[in-house]
Amino acid sequence: MPDMILKRTVRGMLPYQRKSSGRRALRNLRVEIGCPSHLASDLPEGHVEGDASKIRKSLPESFVSLGDISASLGAPAHRWTGGEQ
């Protein structure tokens, strides 16, 4: 499952076995599939959409999405696509 892959990846970056702060950070980590409902609506009042034309860095030519990794590991695709396989 993509959410568990991401959580396990973050766990590998934290000192969760040696320090209580790492365990606390991992316990407070919340990973969701998709956009949370409170962030899916329009921008709050007083905020404006950024201008993406000023970004000069291009996308990498080759990359792998977390969904592709999950699918190759055998996770059912309907969990993150919202539809059927």
Phi, psi and omega in degrees: 000135185298326180293322180285329176296316180294318180295320179292326177295316178294323179300324178292341179268349183256148175276060188288339180271335185261328186235143178290334178293326176292320177295320180294319179296319179293322179293327181275352180288131180234120181246127180236152174269127181091188181268129178301148186298327181284350177253355185282340183278188180295171179293150177297161182296136181094353179256148179236154177289138180285161180265109183282349181289343181277351180280122185261344182282127179274164178290151177295150182288325179232130178207164179234130179276159180295328177295322177295320178296316180296319180295321180289337176274353174102012179285144178292128187291339182293344179291325182247346178266340179085351180243207179268168179289000000 
